[in-house]
């Protein structure tokens, strides 16, 4: 019996790579903004809130991923 070849595995791998790439860009952008805010000497309360928002956003994405 001849095995049919499909490109599903290739497309799946490419999709995972693209998603990981953009997720990395998104995270790095948030980290860069927080670092710039630290350099600009924003009040500690503002920095703490920015970090908390980033953490909460990541947690929300994890929760909604399984939904």
Secondary structure as GFF3:
##gff-version 3
##sequence-region A 1 67
A	DSSP	alpha_helix	8	39	.	.	.	ID=ss1
A	DSSP	alpha_helix	44	65	.	.	.	ID=ss2
###
